[in-house]
Amino acid sequence: MKKPLIALLAMFLVAATQVAPPPIAPPPRPAADVATAPVVPSQTPQLTAADVGAWLDGYMPASLKAGKIAGAQVAIVKDGAVLFEKGYGYADVAAKTPMDPRRSLMRIGSTSKLLTWTAVMQLVEAGRIDLNADVNRYLDFRITPPGRAVTINDLMQHRGGFEEGLKDLLASDPKLLKTTERYLKENTRPFLFEPGEAPAYSNYGVALAGYIVQRVSGESFEAYVARHITGPLGMARTTFAQPLPPALAPLAAKGYATSDGPPQPYELVGTAPAGSVATTADDMARFMLMQLGEGSYGGATILKPATIAFLHRPSTPPAPGFDTMAHGFFWMMRNGTPVIGHGGDTIVFHTDLNLLPDKKVGIFVSFSSRGENDAVYGVRERLFDLFMDRYFPVPLPPMQPAIASAARDAQALAGHYESTRRVETGFISLFYLLQQDQVRAEPDGTIQLSSIEGKRFREISPGLWRELDGTRLLRVTELGGRRAIVDSQNPVGVLQAVPLSRNATVFQSVLGLSLLVLVVTILVWPVGWWVRRRFRAPPAAAGRVVWTRRLVRIGAIADLAYLGGWYAILSPILGQHVDAYNATLDAPIRLLQVAAIVPVTAAGLGLWNLAEMFRAPFGWAMRLRAALAAMALLGILWVASVAHLIGWSLNY
C-alpha cells in the first residue's frame, strides 16, 4: 500500500478526533415556537398527548433534517399507560418506508443491558444467583483479578476493573460473529484496576453477567429473555438473537451514517447481552411500564416490587450534584427529579431511555443515523434536556463565587488526562493515548475540559468546580496515586492525570519530529548523489562510515514502511467500519508484531553510525546530522513502544 508521507503523519496526529469525536454543539433550534419556547414555572405545560405531540412534531423533523438523520422513534409513558409514540423520518430512505414505532426494529445498543440486569435479578429472586459471590462460582473458566474477587454487584456498577476491549465487538458477517461463550473465553480482558477500585465502563463485564444467566438457567441467554421477560410482556418484536429471526428480519429499520448516504450493514454485536437487542419503541414502552409498575405490566409479573426498588436505588448515596450507578441503571438528578436510565450506541443507531419513577413517566428515543458531524449526540441530549425543562422546570440555582485560590488551582490542574475506560495493553491503546482529555486554565481562573466542548468551570469550593451558567460539576480527587477528575455526569469513568511518558503532546511531538527527520534523511540521499555526480565532487565519507550511513537510510525507509503497515491496519478503525475489529486482522497484525525488529534494528543502526562518525575525523555538521538521524530512529522505537505496537498479544 502506498500512502503519501503526509497522510501517514496526519493519521497519527489526528486519529483521536476520528476515533471518539467530542460532543458537538446542539443543532439549530427548530422553527416551531412550541418546541423551543422558554418555560417558566407559571407557564409550565401539562404533559399530555396533545402537548408532547405538538412539541415533538416541532423538534424532531427539524432536528432530523438539520442533522441528516434518517429516522427516529419516540415513546412516552405516563401513569401506567402509553401517552405518546410516533416514528419520524424513514426506516428505509430509498424505499421511503415511514418509520413505524410498532413495527420498525431499531438497534438499541447498550440500552439492552437493562434487559440483561432484569434477567439477572429474576435469578437472584429465585435464589440461584448471589450478587456478592465470586463470579467464578458460576463460570466454566476462571477470572483472575488482582486483589479480591469480582462479584456480579461489581459488574452492575461497572467496577469489575476490566480494561476496555474492541476485538470482535462488532461484525457484519454472521460467519465472524462469536457466541457469547466463545467471545468471553477468547477475548478475556486484562485488569486495569482491582475490583471495586474505580468505575470503568465494561461491555465485557455485562456479557459475563449474561453468560452467567445462561449457565445458571440452563437456557440460551436469548431464549431465557424471550421466555421470562419479553414474551410475558408482549414484546413480540424484541430479540437478542443475531442475525434476526426470519419473521423479524423484514422489519429491521436500515441504519445510515447520514440520511443522504447508503444504508450500513446490519451490525452484529459480539458482547450480545451488553448490546444486541433489536426492538421497537412500542415494545420498549411496555418495558418502561413494567419498570415503573413495580415489576408488573399487563397481568405479567417480571420482578417483585422490592427487587425493582433495589434495581433503581444507588448502592451508596451519591455526592450532591453527582450522577451515580444504581444497579444496572444510571441514576441522576435532573431539575430536582430523580431519573434512572441507560443510553445505547452502535456505530449508526443511537438510543436513550429515561425513567422518572417519582413521576411515573418514561421516555424512550432511538435514532437510525449518526448524522452529519455526529449530530445525533447533540439532538439526543437536547431532546431530553428540553423535555425536562418543558414539563419539570426548576430555576437554575445561583452561581457561587470563585474561591480565592481558584486561579492557582486551575494552573495546578492543567494538563493531560486519560479515562479509566481505556485499552492500555494492546496496539489499540494508541487511540486512547491520542484522545486524551486536556484541562486548560483560563486567565480568569476558570478551567475548560476538552471533552466538554464550550463549557467553563469555576472552583466554588476546594477541589469542586461548577459549570458557568449550568449545574455540571467536576471534583478533583486521587486514583491509583494520580490526580483524578470526576465528572458529575459520568458515573462510569474517571479521568486520571497521565505521566509524562504517556502525554499525548509529547508523543505527537516525538512522532512528528522523528518522521520529519527521517523523511529529510531519505530525501538527502538521492539529492547528495545527484550533486556529487553533477559537480564531480568526492564522496562525503569513506570506509566503514559509507556503509553505516547507507544502513541508516535503509533503516529510515524500513521504519516508514513499518508505520505504513500499521496505518493499513488502523485506517478501517479510523473510518469506524463495522468489521474493523475482528479476527480477520490477526494475520497482518502478527506480521507487524514480528516486524517490530525493524524499529529495534534501525535504532541500533543509528547509534552505530553515530559512534562511527565520532571515531572518524568528520566535522560538526556531519556529526550533527548523524545525531539527528539516530535520535529520530530512537524516537520511532519509543513511539512504537509507548503505543504498544511492540507486543505479542492478539487480544485488544
C-alpha positions in Angstrom: 0.0 0.0 0.0 1.4 3.4 -1.0 0.4 6.4 1.1 1.9 9.9 1.0 4.1 10.5 3.9 2.0 13.5 5.0 -1.0 11.2 5.2 0.9 8.8 7.4 1.9 11.7 9.7 -1.7 13.1 9.7 -3.1 9.7 10.7 -1.2 9.6 13.9 -1.7 13.2 14.7 -5.4 13.5 14.2 -6.5 9.9 15.0 -8.1 10.9 18.3 -10.7 13.2 16.7 -11.8 10.4 14.4 -12.0 7.6 16.9 -14.1 9.3 19.5 -15.3 12.7 18.4 -16.0 15.2 21.2 -19.6 16.3 21.8 -20.8 18.9 19.3 -22.9 22.0 19.8 -26.7 21.4 19.7 -28.3 21.7 16.2 -30.1 24.8 15.2 -33.3 25.3 17.0 -36.4 24.2 15.1 -38.6 26.9 13.7 -41.7 25.8 15.6 -42.2 28.0 18.7 -43.9 25.3 20.6 -40.7 23.2 20.5 -38.4 25.8 21.9 -40.2 28.5 23.8 -38.6 29.1 27.2 -40.7 27.7 30.1 -41.2 29.3 33.4 -43.0 27.6 36.3 -46.1 29.7 36.0 -46.5 28.7 32.4 -45.4 25.0 32.6 -47.3 23.0 30.1 -49.0 19.8 31.2 -47.5 16.5 30.0 -50.4 15.5 27.8 -50.5 13.6 24.5 -51.6 16.7 22.6 -48.9 18.9 24.0 -46.0 16.5 23.8 -47.1 15.5 20.3 -47.1 19.2 19.2 -43.7 19.8 20.8 -42.1 16.7 19.3 -43.6 17.4 15.9 -41.8 20.7 16.0 -38.5 19.4 17.3 -38.0 16.1 15.7 -38.5 16.7 11.9 -36.4 19.9 12.0 -33.6 18.2 14.0 -33.5 15.1 11.7 -33.3 17.3 8.6 -30.6 19.6 10.1 -28.5 16.7 11.3 -29.1 14.4 8.2 -30.5 11.7 10.4 -32.7 9.2 8.5 -35.3 8.3 11.1 -36.2 8.1 14.8 -38.8 6.6 17.1 -40.2 8.1 20.4 -42.3 6.5 23.1 -43.5 8.3 26.2 -45.4 6.6 29.1 -47.2 8.1 32.0 -49.3 6.8 34.9 -49.3 3.2 33.7 -50.1 3.7 30.1 -48.6 4.8 26.8 -49.1 8.5 26.4 -47.5 9.0 23.0 -45.5 7.1 20.4 -44.5 8.1 16.9 -42.0 7.4 14.2 -40.2 10.2 12.4 -38.3 10.1 9.1 -37.8 6.8 7.2 -37.0 3.2 8.1 -35.8 2.8 4.5 -34.8 6.1 2.8 -34.6 4.7 -0.7 -38.0 3.0 -0.5 -39.4 5.9 1.5 -40.7 3.5 4.1 -42.0 5.5 7.1 -40.5 4.8 10.5 -43.2 2.9 12.4 -42.8 2.8 16.2 -44.8 -0.5 16.3 -43.1 -2.4 13.5 -39.7 -0.9 12.6 -36.9 -2.6 14.5 -34.2 -0.4 15.9 -30.8 -1.5 17.4 -30.7 -0.1 20.9 -27.0 -0.9 21.8 -26.2 -0.6 25.5 -29.8 0.1 26.4 -30.0 -3.7 26.0 -28.2 -4.0 29.3 -31.4 -3.1 31.2 -33.0 -6.4 30.0 -29.9 -8.3 31.0 -30.0 -6.9 34.5 -33.7 -7.7 34.7 -32.8 -11.3 33.9 -30.1 -11.4 36.5 -32.4 -10.1 39.2 -35.0 -12.8 38.3 -32.4 -15.4 39.1 -31.4 -13.5 42.3 -35.1 -13.6 43.4 -35.1 -17.4 42.7 -32.0 -17.8 45.0 -29.9 -19.1 42.1 -27.5 -16.1 41.9 -25.8 -14.3 44.8 -24.8 -10.7 43.7 -22.0 -10.7 46.2 -20.5 -14.1 45.3 -17.3 -14.6 43.2 -18.4 -14.7 39.6 -16.2 -17.8 39.2 -18.8 -19.7 41.2 -21.0 -19.6 38.0 -18.4 -19.8 35.2 -16.7 -22.7 33.5 -13.5 -20.7 33.1 -11.5 -18.5 35.5 -11.4 -14.8 36.1 -8.2 -13.9 38.0 -8.3 -10.3 39.2 -5.7 -8.6 41.4 -7.0 -8.2 44.9 -10.4 -9.5 45.9 -12.8 -11.5 43.7 -15.1 -9.9 41.1 -18.8 -10.0 42.0 -21.9 -9.5 39.9 -22.6 -6.4 42.0 -19.2 -5.1 40.7 -20.4 -5.8 37.1 -23.7 -3.9 37.7 -21.7 -0.9 38.9 -19.0 -1.2 36.1 -16.4 -1.7 38.8 -15.1 -5.0 37.8 -11.7 -3.4 37.0 -11.6 -4.6 33.3 -9.6 -2.9 30.6 -11.7 -1.9 27.6 -11.8 -4.3 24.6 -12.7 -3.8 21.0 -11.7 -7.0 19.2 -14.7 -9.0 17.9 -17.1 -6.3 19.3 -18.9 -5.7 16.0 -19.2 -7.5 12.7 -21.5 -7.5 9.7 -20.7 -11.1 8.5 -22.5 -13.7 10.6 -19.6 -16.1 10.0 -17.4 -13.7 12.0 -19.8 -13.5 15.0 -18.8 -15.4 18.0 -21.1 -16.9 20.6 -21.0 -15.1 23.9 -19.3 -18.1 25.5 -16.6 -18.1 22.8 -16.2 -14.4 22.9 -15.7 -14.3 26.7 -13.2 -17.2 26.7 -11.2 -16.0 23.7 -11.2 -12.3 24.4 -10.5 -12.2 28.2 -9.8 -8.7 29.3 -6.8 -7.7 31.4 -7.4 -5.8 34.6 -6.5 -2.1 34.9 -7.8 -1.9 38.5 -8.7 -4.0 41.4 -12.4 -4.9 41.6 -14.4 -2.1 43.2 -11.5 0.3 43.0 -12.6 2.5 40.1 -15.5 2.9 37.7 -14.6 1.8 34.2 -17.5 1.0 31.8 -17.2 -2.6 30.6 -19.2 -4.4 27.9 -17.2 -7.5 28.7 -18.4 -7.4 32.3 -22.1 -7.2 31.3 -21.5 -10.0 28.8 -20.2 -12.1 31.7 -23.4 -11.4 33.6 -25.5 -12.6 30.5 -23.4 -15.7 30.3 -24.0 -16.4 33.9 -27.8 -16.2 33.3 -27.3 -18.8 30.5 -25.2 -21.1 32.8 -27.5 -20.9 35.8 -30.8 -21.1 33.9 -29.7 -23.9 31.5 -31.3 -22.0 28.6 -29.5 -19.9 26.0 -29.5 -16.3 27.0 -31.6 -15.2 24.1 -34.2 -17.9 24.8 -34.2 -17.1 28.6 -35.0 -13.4 27.9 -37.7 -14.3 25.4 -39.4 -16.8 27.7 -39.2 -14.9 31.0 -39.2 -11.1 30.0 -40.2 -10.1 26.5 -42.7 -12.9 26.0 -44.7 -12.3 29.1 -44.7 -8.5 28.5 -46.0 -9.0 24.9 -42.8 -7.5 23.4 -43.2 -9.6 20.3 -40.8 -7.5 18.2 -37.9 -7.6 20.6 -35.0 -10.0 20.4 -31.3 -10.5 21.4 -31.0 -13.0 18.6 -28.4 -12.4 15.8 -28.9 -12.4 12.9 -32.6 -11.5 13.2 -35.0 -14.4 13.0 -36.7 -14.7 9.6 -40.0 -13.4 10.9 -38.4 -10.2 12.1 -35.7 -9.6 9.6 -38.0 -7.8 7.0 -39.0 -5.3 9.8 -35.5 -4.1 10.5 -35.0 -0.3 10.0 -31.9 0.4 8.0 -29.1 2.3 9.7 -27.2 5.1 8.0 -24.1 7.2 8.7 -26.1 10.1 7.2 -29.5 10.2 5.6 -28.1 11.0 2.2 -25.7 8.1 2.2 -26.1 4.4 1.6 -27.5 2.1 4.3 -24.9 0.4 6.5 -24.7 -3.4 7.1 -26.7 -4.9 10.0 -24.4 -4.6 13.0 -23.8 -7.9 14.9 -22.7 -7.4 18.5 -20.1 -9.7 19.9 -21.0 -8.9 23.5 -24.6 -9.8 22.9 -26.0 -9.4 26.4 -24.4 -5.9 26.5 -25.9 -4.6 23.3 -27.6 -6.8 20.7 -31.3 -6.1 21.2 -33.4 -5.2 18.2 -36.8 -3.7 19.3 -39.4 -1.1 18.7 -40.5 2.0 20.6 -43.8 0.3 21.4 -42.1 -2.7 22.9 -39.8 -0.6 24.9 -42.8 1.3 26.2 -44.0 -2.0 27.7 -40.6 -2.5 29.3 -40.7 1.0 30.8 -44.3 0.5 32.1 -43.1 -2.7 33.8 -40.2 -0.9 35.5 -42.5 1.9 36.6 -45.2 -0.5 37.6 -43.2 -2.2 40.4 -42.2 -5.1 38.2 -45.6 -5.9 36.6 -47.4 -4.9 33.4 -50.4 -6.3 31.5 -51.0 -9.1 34.0 -47.4 -10.3 33.9 -45.1 -10.0 36.9 -41.5 -9.9 35.9 -39.9 -8.8 39.2 -41.1 -8.2 42.7 -41.6 -4.6 43.9 -38.7 -4.9 46.3 -36.4 -6.1 43.5 -37.4 -3.2 41.3 -36.7 -0.8 44.1 -33.3 -2.4 44.5 -32.5 -2.0 40.8 -33.5 1.6 40.8 -31.6 2.5 44.0 -27.9 3.5 44.2 -25.9 1.2 46.3 -24.4 4.1 48.2 -25.8 7.7 48.4 -24.3 9.8 45.7 -22.4 13.1 46.4 -24.8 16.1 46.0 -25.0 17.1 42.3 -23.3 13.9 41.1 -24.7 11.1 39.0 -24.0 7.5 40.1 -24.9 3.9 39.2 -27.9 2.2 40.6 -28.0 -1.5 40.0 -27.5 -1.5 36.2 -29.3 1.8 35.7 -27.6 5.2 35.6 -29.0 7.3 38.4 -29.1 11.1 38.2 -31.0 14.2 39.5 -32.3 16.4 36.7 -34.3 19.5 37.6 -34.7 18.3 41.2 -36.2 15.0 40.0 -34.6 11.5 40.3 -34.0 10.0 36.9 -32.8 6.5 36.0 -31.9 5.2 32.6 -29.4 4.0 30.1 -28.2 5.2 26.7 -27.0 2.9 23.9 -24.9 3.4 20.7 -23.8 1.2 17.9 -22.0 2.8 15.0 -25.2 4.0 13.4 -28.0 3.5 15.9 -28.3 5.8 18.9 -30.8 5.3 21.8 -31.8 6.7 25.1 -34.2 5.5 27.8 -35.0 7.6 30.9 -37.5 6.9 33.7 -38.8 9.3 36.3 -40.0 6.9 38.9 -41.5 9.6 41.2 -43.5 11.0 38.3 -44.4 7.6 36.8 -43.1 8.9 33.5 -40.7 7.4 31.0 -39.3 8.4 27.6 -37.6 6.3 25.0 -36.0 7.6 21.8 -33.9 5.8 19.2 -32.3 7.2 16.0 -31.1 5.3 12.9 -28.2 7.5 11.9 -25.1 9.0 13.3 -25.8 12.2 11.3 -23.6 14.8 9.8 -20.7 15.8 12.0 -22.1 13.3 14.6 -25.2 15.5 15.0 -27.2 12.7 16.7 -25.4 13.2 20.0 -26.5 16.8 20.3 -30.0 16.1 19.1 -30.4 13.2 21.6 -29.1 15.2 24.6 -31.0 18.3 23.8 -34.3 16.3 23.4 -34.2 15.1 27.0 -33.0 18.4 28.3 -35.9 20.2 26.6 -38.3 17.6 27.8 -37.3 18.1 31.4 -37.2 21.9 31.1 -40.6 21.9 29.5 -42.5 19.6 31.8 -40.5 19.6 35.0 -38.8 23.0 35.1 -36.9 24.5 38.0 -34.9 27.7 38.3 -31.2 27.5 37.8 -29.5 27.7 41.2 -27.4 30.9 41.7 -23.7 30.7 40.7 -21.4 30.7 43.7 -18.3 33.0 43.6 -14.9 31.6 43.0 -12.7 30.8 46.0 -9.5 32.8 46.5 -7.1 30.1 45.3 -9.1 29.3 42.1 -6.5 30.8 39.6 -3.6 28.9 41.3 -5.6 25.7 41.5 -6.6 26.0 37.8 -2.9 26.2 36.9 -2.1 23.1 39.0 -5.0 21.2 37.4 -4.0 21.9 33.8 -2.6 19.0 31.8 -3.5 15.8 30.0 -5.8 13.1 31.4 -7.0 9.7 30.3 -10.2 7.9 31.1 -10.4 4.7 33.3 -12.3 3.3 30.3 -9.3 2.6 28.0 -7.1 0.0 26.4 -3.6 0.1 27.8 -2.0 -3.2 26.8 -2.6 -3.6 23.1 -2.0 -1.6 19.9 -5.4 0.0 20.2 -4.0 1.9 23.1 -2.6 4.3 20.5 -6.1 5.8 20.0 -6.7 6.2 23.7 -3.3 7.8 24.0 -4.2 10.3 21.3 -7.7 11.1 22.5 -6.6 12.2 26.0 -8.6 14.9 27.6 -6.9 18.2 28.3 -7.6 20.6 31.1 -6.8 24.2 30.2 -6.5 27.0 32.7 -8.1 30.3 31.6 -6.8 33.8 32.5 -9.9 34.4 34.7 -9.2 31.4 36.9 -11.7 29.1 35.3 -10.9 25.8 33.5 -12.0 24.1 30.3 -12.1 20.4 29.7 -11.6 19.4 26.0 -14.2 16.6 26.1 -16.9 19.1 27.4 -16.9 21.5 24.5 -17.7 25.1 25.0 -18.1 24.9 28.8 -16.0 26.6 31.5 -15.9 25.7 35.2 -15.3 27.8 38.3 -13.9 26.5 41.5 -16.6 27.1 44.1 -15.0 25.1 47.0 -11.6 23.4 47.3 -11.4 20.8 44.6 -15.0 21.3 43.4 -15.6 23.1 40.1 -19.0 24.2 38.7 -20.1 24.9 35.1 -20.7 28.6 34.5 -24.5 29.0 33.7 -25.1 25.4 34.4 -25.2 22.7 37.1 -22.5 20.3 35.9 -19.7 19.7 38.4 -16.1 18.4 38.4 -14.5 17.0 41.6 -10.7 16.7 42.0 -9.6 13.6 43.8 -6.9 10.9 43.6 -6.9 7.4 42.0 -4.1 5.0 41.8 -1.6 7.6 43.1 -2.5 10.0 40.4 -4.6 13.2 40.4 -8.0 12.5 39.0 -11.2 14.3 37.9 -14.7 13.0 38.4 -17.4 14.4 36.1 -20.8 14.7 37.8 -22.5 13.4 34.6 -20.2 10.4 34.1 -20.5 7.8 36.9 -18.7 5.1 34.8 -15.4 6.7 34.2 -12.8 8.9 36.0 -10.1 11.0 34.3 -6.6 10.3 35.6 -3.6 12.6 35.0 -1.2 11.0 32.6 2.5 10.6 33.3 4.9 12.4 31.0 5.8 9.2 29.2 2.1 8.9 28.0 1.5 12.6 27.4 -0.2 13.0 24.1 1.6 16.2 23.3 5.0 14.7 24.0 4.0 11.6 21.9 2.9 13.6 18.9 5.9 15.9 19.1 8.4 13.0 19.2 6.5 11.2 16.4 6.2 14.3 14.2 9.8 15.4 14.6 11.1 11.9 14.1 9.1 11.5 10.9 10.3 14.8 9.6 14.0 13.9 10.2 13.6 10.5 8.6 12.0 11.9 5.5 14.8 14.5 5.2 17.4 11.8 5.7 15.9 9.7 2.9 15.5 12.6 0.5 19.1 13.9 1.1 20.4 10.6 -0.2 19.4 10.9 -3.9 19.9 14.7 -3.8 23.5 14.2 -2.5 24.2 11.6 -5.1 23.0 13.9 -7.9 25.0 16.8 -6.6 28.2 14.8 -6.4 27.6 13.4 -9.9 26.7 16.8 -11.4 29.7 18.6 -9.9 32.1 15.6 -9.7 32.6 16.1 -6.0 34.3 13.5 -3.9 32.2 11.3 -1.6 31.5 12.9 1.8 32.7 9.8 3.6 34.8 6.7 3.0 35.4 3.3 4.5 33.0 1.8 7.0 31.1 5.0 7.5 29.9 4.8 3.9 28.1 1.6 4.8 26.8 2.8 8.2 25.3 5.9 6.6 23.6 3.8 3.9 22.3 1.4 6.5 20.8 4.4 8.4 18.9 5.5 5.3 17.7 1.9 4.7 16.6 1.8 8.4 14.7 5.1 7.9 12.9 3.7 4.8 12.1 0.5 6.7 10.7 2.5 9.7 8.4 4.4 7.4 7.3 1.1 5.8 6.6 -0.3 9.2 4.5 2.7 10.2 2.7 2.4 6.8 1.8 -1.2 7.7 0.2 -0.1 10.9 -1.6 2.7 9.0 -3.1 0.0 6.8 -4.3 -1.9 9.9 -5.6 1.1 11.7 -7.3 3.0 8.9 -10.5 0.9 8.9 -10.8 1.6 12.6 -10.4 5.3 11.9 -13.3 5.0 9.5 -15.4 3.2 12.1 -16.0 0.3 9.8 -18.2 -2.4 11.4 -15.7 -5.2 10.5 -12.6 -3.3 11.7 -12.3 -5.1 15.0 -12.4 -8.8 14.2 -10.1 -11.8 13.9 -9.5 -11.4 10.2 -6.9 -8.9 11.2 -4.9 -11.4 13.2 -2.5 -12.5 10.4 -1.4 -9.0 9.4 -1.2 -7.9 13.0 1.0 -10.8 13.8 3.2 -10.0 10.8 3.6 -6.4 12.1 4.4 -7.7 15.5 7.2 -9.8 14.0 8.2 -6.6 12.1 8.9 -4.9 15.4 12.5 -6.0 14.7 12.5 -3.1 12.2 12.5 -0.1 14.6 14.7 -2.0 17.0 17.3 -2.7 14.4 17.0 0.8 12.8 17.6 2.4 16.2 20.7 0.3 16.7 22.0 1.2 13.2 21.5 4.9 14.0 23.6 4.6 17.2 26.3 2.6 15.3 26.5 5.3 12.6 26.8 8.0 15.2 29.6 6.2 17.0 31.5 5.8 13.7 31.1 9.5 13.0 32.8 10.4 16.2 35.6 7.8 15.7 36.4 9.3 12.2 37.7 12.9 11.6 34.4 14.4 10.5 33.2 17.9 11.0 30.4 19.0 13.4 27.8 19.2 10.5 28.1 15.6 9.6 28.1 14.5 13.3 25.0 16.7 13.9 23.2 15.0 11.0 24.1 11.6 12.3 23.0 12.5 15.8 19.6 13.8 14.5 19.1 10.6 12.5 19.9 8.5 15.5 17.5 10.4 17.7 14.8 10.1 15.0 15.3 6.3 14.8 15.2 6.1 18.6 12.1 8.3 18.6 10.2 5.8 16.3 11.3 3.0 18.6 10.0 4.9 21.6 6.7 5.7 19.8 6.2 2.0 18.9 6.9 1.0 22.5 4.6 3.6 24.1 1.8 2.9 21.7 2.2 -0.9 22.3 2.8 -1.5 18.6 5.6 -3.8 20.0 4.0 -6.8 21.7 2.7 -10.3 21.1 -0.9 -10.2 22.1 -3.8 -10.5 19.6 -6.3 -9.5 22.2 -7.1 -5.9 22.0 
